[in-house]
Amino acid sequence: MKIRLAGVTKKFGPQTVLNAVDFDVEFAHTLALIGPSGGGKSTLLRLLAGLDAPDAGEILVNGEPLPRNEERLRIHRSHTGIVFQAYNLFPHLSALGNVMLPLTEVHGLKASTARDRAMDVLNRFHLVEHAAKQPAQLSGGQRQRVAIARALAVDPAFLLLDEPTSALDPEMTSEVLDVIVELRESGKPIILVTHEMGFARRSADRVAFIAEGGVLECAAAAEFFESPRQPAVRQFLERILKY
């Protein structure tokens, strides 16, 4: 998968989160985005998803510019799997209903077809016995697995995961990371914002450090963690990996 940012700027009111970013990266399976809070990681993910638009510059995915008009953006979003740290499940729907919803409402599948596909993906993530439960009846790890199942059910071109383990305890974190490893091995491209440094080091093809309004460094995972070039990256890793 190839991602290119050319002069991308994104502001929220007076705050410039991304400032004229130029960035090219190609990876086979997984790109991990790391860096300090507020550095622009989630903003970049939302731009790639087509949920926000840059104030300036251009984003290309596999050589194709992201569209600007709303109709084409809707098509782009419908082929992008997005998982947020807060799950974003509908509390009044069952796990099955949450997975079925984009299949029927966005992709126009018949209810019976959507149900079969949803049950297949729930089965893949060992969630069939929880299909009738509402989110409040599920553990945090189960809720996040449902969110991943919903994103995967639409057969997206790629997956965007925004700190999917940030609200989980260690056991549930391991459960969700195992699912992400399974997805990686299936060949589905993943762009992952994460604070799990060990996971990024073991499982990402490339790691990008985002801070100060830009991408300060991007390298293969082993090189990134063993020989960071930028002082800001070295200082960040020393703090994070201290204990």
Protein Blocks (a to p, Z undefined) as FASTA:
>chain_A
ZZddehiacdehjbcfbghiacddddfkbccdeddehilmmmmmmmmnomaccfbdcdde
ehiacdfbfklmmmmmmmcccddfklopafkbcfklmmmmmmmmmnopafklmmmmmmmm
mmmnopmmmmmpcfklpcfklmmmmmmmmmmmnopabdcdehkllmpcfklmmmmmmmmm
mmmmnopacddddfblklmmmmpmbdcddeehiafbdcdfklmmmmcfblklmmmmmmmm
mZZ
